């Protein structure tokens, strides 16, 4: 990706180079200017914001709307969801965003999440027990994926039998088979029927889970701030979908960063109490979400001194901001001793990641349990054989074979 002299001229994005290693290309853009108009291979254009200060300010700027209804006709061609799944926090501005978020925020307070520490540790240990005798495994398939799926499904009360299907549907939505373009649409249909049926069963027989609590709030005739039925279904979808997908990639990306840099791995083994700061550094260094959710200016505005018209798509590059040398010392170096990073991997402002505390805790436990159990952990294939998922919106591996 080479920068052009005119900010309004779309710059083509080469996904074949951006997906394996986005950071070099993003550095060139960031050095060339704070905001760039880009064009994807499918012809869609957007404004990409690359510098830390501009990204942080834009994340909390109320002039940038998440509501797709503020997009110019034909400007945004994102993934299409039915209303029953699309009425979620990633497509809402205040006051609806404030009302809906208030319904669920108590489920993810640090205190309540901390009480999940022992259950999460038991899940991690059981998963490692299942593969220990094999001498190696694909950690993405057999550890990084089932751990957060189990945690979030337990939280919501999803039956065991539905969990494998859910993972398959999610994969089809995020990275559909190019030979089967209808696969993503089919997965959405499966998802909608799944959530509708799950809510109906919880409504008939409530359990001790978050979804049953949300249904009770939804159906409370004396309730003040209530959810519509579409908001309830969409909220369940978002919690389950976002509650594990990013954590899967955070665990795997973090482990790969350690395996790539044995010195950091040895330090963390010698000082396991550093796991908290280390996770913050993993989030900054190679987080699971290179981009924040798209935004649309409510009126013509300037970002980083560049004029951006109302209704056009704005993409905030968390990956570029988190490697900005104007904010981070030696940003391309993994440093688990960083005392304060101020990274933006989990967002900033009113749209800050709802499940941040849970994602952090799961990653801390997953990595700690793994490093303790397998002191000779190493990659099971040559490093150059690892591949990332073909997505610029999710930074994640396809597989992570290891041995011990």
DAHU-V901618 format. One record per residue. N is the residue number from 1. PSI is psi in radians with two decimals (999 if undefined). OMEGA is omega in whole degrees, -180 to 180 (* if undefined). Layout:
n->[N	N]
psi->[PSI	PSI]
omega->[OMEGA	OMEGA]
This chain:
n->[1	2	3	4	5	6	7	8	9	10	11	12	13	14	15	16	17	18	19	20	21	22	23	24	25	26	27	28	29	30	31	32	33	34	35	36	37	38	39	40	41	42	43	44	45	46	47	48	49	50	51	52	53	54	55	56	57	58	59	60	61	62	63	64	65	66	67	68	69	70	71	72	73	74	75	76	77	78	79	80	81	82	83	84	85	86	87	88	89	90	91	92	93	94	95	96	97	98	99	100	101	102	103	104	105	106	107	108	109	110	111	112	113	114	115	116	117	118	119	120	121	122	123	124	125	126	127	128	129	130	131	132	133	134	135	136	137	138	139	140	141	142	143	144	145	146	147	148	149	150	151	152	153	154	155	156	157	158	159	160	161	162	163	164	165	166	167	168	169	170	171	172	173	174	175	176	177	178	179	180	181	182	183	184	185	186	187	188	189	190	191	192	193	194	195	196	197	198	199	200	201	202	203	204	205	206	207	208	209	210	211	212	213	214	215	216	217	218	219	220	221	222	223	224	225	226	227	228	229	230	231	232	233	234	235	236	237	238	239	240	241	242	243	244	245	246	247	248	249	250	251	252	253	254	255	256	257	258	259	260	261	262	263	264	265	266	267	268	269	270	271	272	273	274	275	276	277	278	279	280	281	282	283	284	285	286	287	288	289	290	291	292	293	294	295	296	297	298	299	300	301	302	303	304	305	306	307	308	309	310	311	312	313	314	315	316	317	318	319	320	321	322	323	324	325	326	327	328	329	330	331	332	333	334	335	336	337	338	339	340	341	342	343	344	345	346	347	348	349	350	351	352	353	354	355	356	357	358	359	360	361	362	363	364	365	366	367	368	369	370	371	372	373	374	375	376	377	378	379	380	381	382	383	384	385	386	387	388	389	390	391	392	393	394	395	396	397	398	399	400	401	402	403	404]
psi->[2.06	2.42	2.53	2.89	-0.49	2.05	-0.50	-0.17	2.11	2.36	2.20	2.42	2.15	1.70	-0.38	-0.49	-0.48	-0.65	-0.85	-0.71	1.56	-0.34	-0.63	-0.76	-0.72	-0.60	-0.70	-0.74	-0.79	-0.71	-0.58	-0.48	2.82	-0.49	2.36	2.43	2.15	2.82	2.20	2.88	-0.47	0.03	-0.20	2.42	2.75	2.92	2.11	2.16	2.24	-0.32	2.55	-0.94	-0.70	-0.71	-0.80	-0.76	-0.73	-0.57	-0.53	0.17	2.02	-0.19	-0.20	1.97	2.54	-0.23	2.07	-0.30	-0.26	0.03	2.50	2.51	2.20	-0.12	-0.58	2.20	0.97	-3.10	2.32	2.19	2.62	2.74	-0.58	-0.23	-0.23	-0.16	1.00	3.09	-0.39	0.03	0.50	2.55	2.89	2.59	-0.22	-0.73	-0.77	-0.79	-0.82	-0.74	-0.64	-0.51	-0.49	-0.19	-0.51	-0.39	-0.30	0.42	2.64	-0.68	-0.79	-0.67	-0.69	-0.57	-0.20	-0.02	-0.89	-0.77	-0.68	-0.72	-0.69	-0.69	-0.80	-0.79	-0.71	-0.69	-0.69	-0.62	-0.68	-0.39	-0.13	-0.78	-0.25	-0.34	-0.01	2.85	3.01	1.81	-0.48	-0.80	-0.70	0.01	-1.05	-0.50	-0.93	-0.44	-1.02	-0.51	-0.80	-0.75	-0.88	-0.58	-0.67	-0.72	-0.73	-0.28	0.63	2.24	2.61	-0.70	-0.42	-0.22	-0.74	-0.69	-0.72	-0.76	-0.75	-0.72	-0.72	-0.77	-0.73	-0.56	-0.70	-0.81	1.31	2.67	2.13	-0.45	-0.19	1.30	-0.36	-0.16	-0.73	-0.75	-0.69	-0.70	-0.69	-0.73	-0.74	-0.75	-0.81	-0.79	-0.65	-0.88	-0.68	-0.77	-0.68	-0.74	-0.70	-0.73	-0.66	-0.57	-0.65	-0.68	1.49	2.60	-3.06	1.23	2.92	-0.71	-0.71	-0.66	-0.75	-0.66	-0.70	-0.71	-0.75	-0.68	-0.02	1.95	-0.43	0.07	2.61	-1.40	1.89	2.78	2.49	2.91	-0.68	-0.68	-0.66	-0.85	-0.74	-0.63	-0.72	-0.76	-0.82	-0.76	-0.78	-0.73	-0.98	-0.40	-0.24	-0.56	-0.88	-0.60	-0.64	-0.90	-0.56	-0.77	-0.85	-0.77	-0.68	-0.78	-0.72	-0.68	-0.69	-0.72	-0.53	-0.44	1.42	-0.51	-0.75	-0.66	-0.78	-0.68	-0.73	-0.61	-0.74	-0.51	1.30	-0.33	-0.18	0.04	-0.62	-1.01	-0.58	-0.73	-0.68	-0.68	-0.64	-0.70	-0.76	-0.79	-0.78	1.16	2.86	-0.24	1.68	-0.46	2.50	2.86	2.45	2.65	2.82	2.11	2.34	-0.35	2.88	2.40	2.94	2.40	2.10	0.52	0.07	2.31	2.18	2.12	2.68	2.46	-0.15	2.78	2.25	2.21	2.19	2.01	1.70	-0.64	-0.75	-0.74	-0.68	-0.12	0.38	2.04	-0.26	-0.28	-0.56	2.32	2.25	1.11	-0.40	0.10	2.27	2.13	1.71	-0.05	0.03	2.21	-0.52	2.03	-0.57	0.50	2.86	0.29	-0.49	0.20	-2.91	2.52	-2.76	-0.30	0.28	2.48	2.14	-0.65	0.45	-0.78	-0.70	-0.74	-0.74	-0.83	-0.78	-0.72	-0.74	-0.84	-0.75	-0.81	-0.74	-0.79	-0.70	-0.82	-0.58	-0.72	-0.66	1.48	-0.28	0.49	2.36	2.87	2.49	-0.09	2.82	2.49	-0.65	-0.19	-0.24	2.47	2.52	2.72	2.50	1.18	2.43	-0.10	-0.30	2.24	1.71	2.67	2.70	-0.65	2.81	1.37	2.32	2.88	2.89	999]
omega->[177	-180	175	-177	-177	-176	-177	-180	-176	177	-178	178	179	-176	-179	176	-177	-175	-180	-178	-177	-165	179	180	179	178	179	178	-179	179	-176	-178	-175	-175	-179	172	-174	178	177	179	180	178	-180	-180	179	175	-177	180	-167	-173	-171	-175	-180	180	-179	180	-178	180	-177	-176	-178	178	178	-174	172	-176	-177	178	178	177	175	178	179	-177	-177	179	-180	-178	-176	177	175	-178	-177	176	-173	-180	-174	-173	180	178	-174	169	171	7	-179	179	-180	-178	-176	-180	-180	-178	-170	-173	-179	180	-175	175	-180	-179	-180	178	-180	179	178	-175	-177	175	179	179	178	178	-180	-179	-180	179	178	175	-174	-176	-172	-176	-177	-180	180	-179	169	-175	179	-177	-169	-180	-175	180	-176	-179	-180	176	-180	-178	-175	177	175	-179	-178	-179	179	-180	-178	-174	-176	-170	177	178	-178	180	-180	180	-180	178	-178	179	-174	-179	-179	177	180	179	180	-177	-180	-174	-179	179	178	-180	178	178	177	-180	-178	179	180	-178	178	179	180	179	179	-179	178	178	179	-179	-179	177	178	-176	-175	-178	176	178	180	178	179	177	-180	-173	-179	-177	-179	-177	178	178	-176	175	168	179	177	179	178	180	-179	180	176	178	-176	-179	-178	-177	-177	-176	178	-173	-179	-180	175	-176	177	179	-177	179	-179	180	179	178	179	180	177	-175	-175	180	178	178	179	179	-178	175	-178	-179	-177	178	178	-173	179	175	180	179	176	179	176	178	179	-170	-178	-176	-176	-177	180	-177	168	177	-176	-180	-178	178	178	176	176	-177	175	172	-178	-180	180	180	179	-177	177	172	178	-176	177	178	-180	-175	176	-179	179	-179	-177	174	-178	-179	177	-179	-176	175	-178	-171	-179	179	174	-178	-177	177	179	-177	-179	-176	-178	-177	-178	-175	-179	178	-178	179	-173	180	176	-173	-177	-176	-176	-179	-179	179	178	-177	179	-179	177	-177	-179	-178	-179	-179	-178	-178	178	-176	-173	-178	-180	-178	179	177	-179	179	174	-175	-176	179	180	-179	176	179	-177	-179	175	-179	177	-180	-176	180	173	177	178	179	178	173	179	*]
